[in-house]
Amino acid sequence: FMLREAGVKVAVWMVDNPFHILSGIKSTYWQDVPLMVTDHWFIPVLEKHGAKKVGHLPLATDPQIFNARIEPYPDLEERTVFVGRSSFPAKDNFFPAVSLMKKTN
């Protein structure tokens, strides 16, 4: 609300299931905010629930959207690569049914 009143244009990128976040929002403001989702199949569902501006912005490198002709990076071959935050506030509370074990050397 404060950003809208200040004239700031905002887009929200929902990584994972957007309903985990949207179900906790009491106002309908989210319906007017441009939303980006990582899984394209959320688009019609969000529109059915009132979202007016929804787009697809996948994680990583979806070859249908990003340039698939980039030269391979040999040091990353056969490896899993994560780009983003590997931790977040209250992470231990987010996975209550999972025991997170700390790696020891």
LINJO-V281499 format. One record per residue. N is the residue number from 1. PHI is phi in whole degrees, -180 to 180 (none if undefined). D_CENTER is the distance of its C-alpha to the mean C-alpha in whole Angstrom. Layout:
# LINJO-V281499
N,PHI,D_CENTER
N,PHI,D_CENTER
This chain:
# LINJO-V281499
1,none,21
2,-64,22
3,-66,20
4,-62,21
5,-64,25
6,-84,25
7,81,24
8,-84,21
9,-83,18
10,-127,15
11,-127,12
12,-118,8
13,-101,5
14,-93,3
15,-95,2
16,88,5
17,-81,8
18,-65,8
19,-73,11
20,-63,11
21,-92,11
22,-64,13
23,-66,15
24,-95,16
25,-97,17
26,-82,20
27,-82,21
28,-99,20
29,-55,18
30,-59,15
31,-69,17
32,-96,18
33,-81,15
34,-61,13
35,-109,10
36,-117,7
37,-124,6
38,-80,6
39,-115,9
40,-60,12
41,-71,14
42,-75,12
43,-57,13
44,-65,17
45,-68,16
46,-65,14
47,-63,17
48,-62,19
49,-91,18
50,111,19
51,-66,16
52,-98,18
53,-136,15
54,-128,13
55,-134,12
56,-104,10
57,-134,8
58,-73,8
59,-75,8
60,58,11
61,-125,14
62,-72,14
63,-63,18
64,-75,18
65,-112,16
66,-98,17
67,-69,21
68,-82,22
69,-93,25
70,-67,24
71,-60,26
72,-63,26
73,-104,25
74,-58,28
75,-69,27
76,-105,24
77,-60,25
78,62,25
79,-123,22
80,-91,19
81,-123,17
82,-114,14
83,-120,12
84,144,11
85,-84,11
86,-91,13
87,-146,14
88,-156,13
89,-58,16
90,60,18
91,-58,16
92,-63,19
93,-81,19
94,-72,16
95,-115,17
96,-65,21
97,-91,22
98,-115,21
99,-91,24
100,-89,22
101,-104,25
102,-83,26
103,-75,27
104,-115,30
105,-93,32
